[in-house]
Amino acid sequence: MKSKTYKLSGTPQEQAGFWVFTQHSEEWTTAAEQQLQAWLAENDSNRFEYERALQLWQQLDQLKPATFPARQAAQETRAKRIQRKQRIRKAQTTGLMGLLVLTTTFGLNDYRLTDYYATAVGERKSIDLADGSQITLNTDTQLSVKMTGNRRVIGLEKGEVYVSVAHEIDRPFDVIAGNGRIHDIGTRFNVYSANNTTQVTVAEGQVQIIPDSKITGARWLDHVISRSAFWLHLNSAPKNDETPALLAGQQISYDDQGQVNAPIATNATNIIAWRSGRLVFEMAPLETVLSQVQRYHKISFQYSGEALKQIRVSATFEIDNLPKILNTLQAALPIKTQQLQGGKIVVSANRG
């Protein structure tokens, strides 16, 4: 009998989830173990994600006797899902919470339905989706797109994406970023995720921001349980009184600890100017300006004094023209820049 060879795609996190999932199934063989060991030896990222996935799996025994709203609802619908693929049925025998955690965290349930897109530093890319929606990835961005018969979901791992949604009443469109979900209500919006914070800006229409439900009190576990409830259609419909709509010209931010800030008015046109290759700032601190410029070039800025960071800047720059950006800043502000090896640029006061 010929040994089965697994051909994996996706992120190291999802591949790790696949390995742990398969390792605890009846399909595991000596050949599979050898393939796993070769995969682990490829790089440190693979080994890190595998150990993380294994730790989650081992913690499932502690979760099985627990009572969660999502778990109770899932148990009620479990009988309706007996026609799932064989490996999903096997996962159910290990405990419902095992299915919930792994199908959500590692995307096993939709492993073959996911497309992955990424941009390098300085690159921007527009993609037409099968449903007629369009997404534009900004610099250094990674995301996944899942299209099923009743769901359209973008998983933003890092970076920034502008979304123009094709309206479909029966197939919701959501963006999962950080510890929250952006639920579309027929719109165009921008999502930027960095430094454990997600920022959502609406250019047209409206969205709802749905933070992870606080079920267990453990942030990471609430995150995966919320994703499971979402994909299994368990209490996933947003409640208008709890998640008010974010309107065009408004911006909201939330962090990975579940803290959601109040909406603020903003100039959405300036926020999404990156799509046309421009950065627009209105009375922004120099540190903020240069941190945004840094996203598009393999450079890093250092300051000779803290006060320099707070100099206010109002300007429009061409993203790809770094020399022109630096020359413009030096001409307009009392600063000078010095480029060193390794992409470092020192910003200091110009006293002359």
Backbone hydrogen bonds, N-H to C=O, Kabsch-Sander energy under -0.5 kcal/mol:
donor,donor_aa,acceptor,acceptor_aa,energy
6,Y,4,K,-0.5
8,L,6,Y,-0.7
15,Q,11,T,-2.5
16,A,12,P,-2.4
17,G,13,Q,-2.0
18,F,14,E,-2.1
19,W,15,Q,-2.4
20,V,16,A,-2.4
21,F,17,G,-2.5
22,T,18,F,-2.9
23,Q,19,W,-2.6
24,H,20,V,-1.2
24,H,21,F,-0.6
25,S,22,T,-1.9
28,W,25,S,-1.1
33,E,29,T,-2.1
34,Q,30,T,-2.1
35,Q,31,A,-2.1
36,L,32,A,-2.5
37,Q,33,E,-2.4
38,A,34,Q,-1.9
39,W,35,Q,-2.1
40,L,36,L,-2.6
41,A,37,Q,-1.6
42,E,38,A,-0.5
42,E,39,W,-1.0
43,N,39,W,-0.5
47,R,43,N,-1.3
48,F,44,D,-2.6
49,E,45,S,-2.5
50,Y,46,N,-2.2
51,E,47,R,-2.3
52,R,48,F,-2.0
53,A,49,E,-2.5
54,L,50,Y,-2.8
55,Q,51,E,-2.1
56,L,52,R,-2.0
57,W,53,A,-2.3
58,Q,54,L,-2.4
59,Q,55,Q,-1.3
60,L,57,W,-1.5
61,D,58,Q,-0.5
62,Q,59,Q,-0.9
63,L,59,Q,-0.7
63,L,60,L,-1.0
64,K,60,L,-1.8
66,A,63,L,-1.4
68,F,66,A,-0.6
72,Q,68,F,-2.4
73,A,69,P,-2.3
74,A,70,A,-2.1
75,Q,71,R,-2.3
76,E,72,Q,-1.4
77,T,73,A,-1.1
78,R,74,A,-0.9
80,K,77,T,-1.2
81,R,78,R,-1.8
82,I,79,A,-0.8
84,R,81,R,-1.6
88,I,85,K,-0.8
89,R,85,K,-2.0
90,K,86,Q,-2.1
91,A,87,R,-1.5
92,Q,88,I,-1.4
93,T,89,R,-0.9
93,T,90,K,-0.6
94,T,90,K,-0.6
94,T,91,A,-1.0
95,G,92,Q,-1.5
98,G,95,G,-0.6
99,L,95,G,-1.5
100,L,96,L,-2.5
101,V,97,M,-2.8
102,L,98,G,-2.2
103,T,99,L,-2.4
104,T,100,L,-1.2
105,T,101,V,-2.9
106,F,102,L,-1.8
108,L,102,L,-0.9
111,Y,108,L,-1.5
113,L,110,D,-1.6
114,T,111,Y,-0.6
115,D,145,V,-2.5
117,Y,143,L,-2.5
119,T,141,T,-2.1
122,G,295,R,-0.5
123,E,120,A,-2.1
125,K,137,L,-2.0
127,I,135,I,-3.2
129,L,127,I,-0.6
129,L,133,S,-2.8
132,G,129,L,-1.8
134,Q,164,S,-2.5
135,I,127,I,-2.5
136,T,162,Y,-2.4
137,L,125,K,-3.4
138,N,160,E,-2.6
140,D,120,A,-1.6
141,T,138,N,-0.5
142,Q,158,K,-2.2
143,L,117,Y,-2.3
144,S,155,G,-1.7
145,V,115,D,-2.7
146,K,153,V,-3.0
147,M,113,L,-1.0
148,T,146,K,-0.5
148,T,151,R,-2.7
152,R,172,P,-1.3
153,V,146,K,-2.6
154,I,174,D,-2.6
155,G,144,S,-2.3
156,L,154,I,-0.7
156,L,176,I,-2.4
157,E,142,Q,-1.9
157,E,155,G,-0.8
158,K,142,Q,-1.6
159,G,193,S,-1.8
161,V,191,V,-2.5
162,Y,136,T,-2.4
163,V,189,F,-3.2
164,S,134,Q,-2.9
165,V,163,V,-0.6
165,V,187,T,-2.2
167,H,165,V,-0.5
171,R,168,E,-0.9
174,D,152,R,-2.6
175,V,182,I,-2.1
176,I,154,I,-3.3
177,A,175,V,-0.6
177,A,180,G,-1.8
178,G,156,L,-0.6
180,G,177,A,-0.9
181,R,210,I,-1.7
182,I,175,V,-3.2
183,H,181,R,-0.7
183,H,208,Q,-3.2
184,D,173,F,-2.6
184,D,182,I,-0.6
185,I,206,Q,-1.7
188,R,204,E,-2.3
189,F,163,V,-2.0
190,N,201,T,-3.1
191,V,161,V,-2.7
192,Y,199,Q,-2.5
193,S,159,G,-3.2
194,A,197,T,-2.5
197,T,194,A,-1.7
198,T,254,Y,-3.0
199,Q,192,Y,-2.9
200,V,252,I,-3.2
201,T,190,N,-2.6
202,V,250,Q,-2.3
203,A,188,R,-2.3
203,A,201,T,-0.6
204,E,188,R,-1.9
207,V,246,L,-1.8
208,Q,183,H,-2.2
209,I,244,P,-0.6
210,I,181,R,-3.3
210,I,208,Q,-0.6
212,D,179,N,-1.7
215,I,213,S,-1.3
219,R,217,G,-0.6
222,D,218,A,-2.9
223,H,219,R,-2.0
224,V,220,W,-1.8
225,I,221,L,-2.5
226,S,222,D,-2.4
227,R,223,H,-1.9
228,S,224,V,-2.1
229,A,225,I,-2.6
230,F,226,S,-2.0
231,W,227,R,-2.5
232,L,228,S,-2.3
233,H,230,F,-1.1
234,L,229,A,-3.5
235,N,233,H,-0.8
240,N,238,P,-0.5
242,E,239,K,-0.8
243,T,239,K,-2.5
246,L,207,V,-3.5
247,L,245,A,-0.6
248,A,205,G,-0.9
249,G,202,V,-2.9
250,Q,247,L,-1.7
251,Q,264,I,-2.5
252,I,200,V,-2.4
254,Y,198,T,-2.1
255,D,259,Q,-2.0
256,D,196,N,-1.8
258,G,255,D,-1.6
260,V,258,G,-0.5
261,N,253,S,-2.8
261,N,259,Q,-0.5
264,I,251,Q,-2.6
266,T,249,G,-2.7
268,A,266,T,-1.1
270,N,267,N,-0.7
271,I,267,N,-1.7
272,I,268,A,-2.3
273,A,270,N,-1.0
275,R,272,I,-1.8
276,S,273,A,-1.7
277,G,274,W,-1.8
278,R,273,A,-1.8
279,L,317,F,-2.2
280,V,270,N,-0.5
281,F,315,A,-2.8
284,A,313,V,-2.5
286,L,311,I,-1.9
287,E,309,K,-2.2
289,V,285,P,-2.2
290,L,286,L,-2.8
291,S,287,E,-1.9
292,Q,288,T,-1.6
293,V,289,V,-2.2
294,Q,290,L,-2.3
295,R,291,S,-0.7
295,R,292,Q,-0.7
296,Y,293,V,-1.5
297,H,294,Q,-1.0
299,I,294,Q,-0.5
299,I,297,H,-2.3
300,S,343,G,-2.1
302,Q,345,I,-2.6
304,S,347,V,-2.6
308,L,305,G,-0.8
309,K,306,E,-1.2
310,Q,307,A,-1.1
311,I,308,L,-1.3
313,V,284,A,-2.5
315,A,281,F,-1.3
317,F,279,L,-2.6
319,I,277,G,-2.2
319,I,317,F,-0.7
321,N,318,E,-1.4
322,L,320,D,-1.1
325,I,321,N,-1.8
326,L,322,L,-2.5
327,N,323,P,-2.5
328,T,324,K,-2.3
329,L,325,I,-2.2
330,Q,326,L,-2.4
331,A,327,N,-1.9
332,A,328,T,-1.8
333,L,329,L,-2.2
335,I,333,L,-2.1
336,K,348,S,-2.4
338,Q,346,V,-2.0
340,L,344,K,-3.6
343,G,340,L,-0.8
344,K,341,Q,-0.8
345,I,300,S,-2.7
346,V,338,Q,-2.9
347,V,302,Q,-3.5
347,V,345,I,-0.5
348,S,336,K,-2.5
348,S,346,V,-0.5
350,N,334,P,-1.9
351,R,349,A,-0.8
